[in-house]
């Protein structure tokens, strides 16, 4: 089994009509999410979500991959080395 690491996933939603899809993906991976903060920018119709995660490289990679495939969404992540 792969070693679990802690990390951060930053999500920028530039097309707010995609927010339900982003939340659906986050729900699919809720077992790796240990914290969440979301900041809407209603004036410019966009939002930023920050997730603290704990999981294997494979889990986090699959998670960020699904998020990155949502149109109008940008994703960046950083994980601890150990």
C-alpha positions in Angstrom: 0.0 0.0 0.0 1.2 3.5 -0.8 2.3 5.8 1.9 -0.2 8.6 2.8 0.9 12.2 2.6 -0.7 15.5 3.5 -1.1 18.2 0.9 -3.1 21.0 -0.5 -5.3 21.3 -3.6 -6.2 24.8 -4.9 -9.2 25.0 -7.2 -10.2 28.1 -9.2 -13.7 27.9 -10.7 -13.8 30.4 -13.6 -17.2 29.3 -14.9 -19.7 29.1 -11.9 -22.0 26.9 -13.8 -19.4 24.2 -13.2 -19.5 24.5 -9.4 -22.0 21.7 -9.0 -19.7 19.4 -11.0 -16.7 20.4 -8.8 -18.7 19.7 -5.7 -19.7 16.3 -7.1 -16.1 15.3 -7.6 -15.1 16.6 -4.2 -17.8 14.4 -2.7 -16.5 11.4 -4.6 -13.1 11.8 -2.9 -14.4 12.9 0.5 -12.3 10.2 2.2 -9.1 12.1 1.4 -10.4 15.6 2.3 -9.6 16.7 5.8 -10.3 20.4 5.5 -12.0 22.8 3.0 -12.4 26.6 2.6 -14.3 28.2 -0.2 -14.3 31.9 -1.2 -16.9 33.0 -3.8 -16.3 36.1 -5.9 -19.9 36.9 -6.8 -19.0 40.2 -8.5 -16.8 38.4 -11.1 -18.8 35.1 -11.1 -15.9 32.9 -10.0 -14.7 31.1 -6.9 -11.7 29.7 -5.2 -11.7 26.5 -3.1 -8.8 25.3 -1.0 -8.7 21.6 0.2 -6.4 20.0 2.7 -6.0 16.4 1.8 -4.4 13.2 3.2 -3.9 10.3 0.8 -1.7 8.3 -1.5 -0.2 9.8 -4.6 -2.6 7.6 -6.7 -5.7 8.9 -4.8 -4.7 12.6 -4.9 -3.6 12.2 -8.6 -6.9 10.7 -9.6 -8.7 13.4 -7.6 -6.9 16.3 -9.2 -7.1 14.7 -12.6 -10.9 14.6 -12.4 -11.1 18.1 -11.1 -8.8 19.3 -13.9 -11.0 17.7 -16.5 -14.0 20.0 -15.6 -14.2 22.8 -18.1 -13.6 26.3 -16.7 -11.7 24.9 -13.7 -8.0 25.2 -12.9 -6.3 22.9 -10.3 -2.9 23.0 -8.6 -1.7 20.8 -5.8 1.3 20.4 -3.5 2.1 17.4 -1.3 4.6 16.7 1.5 7.6 14.7 0.4 7.0 12.1 3.2 
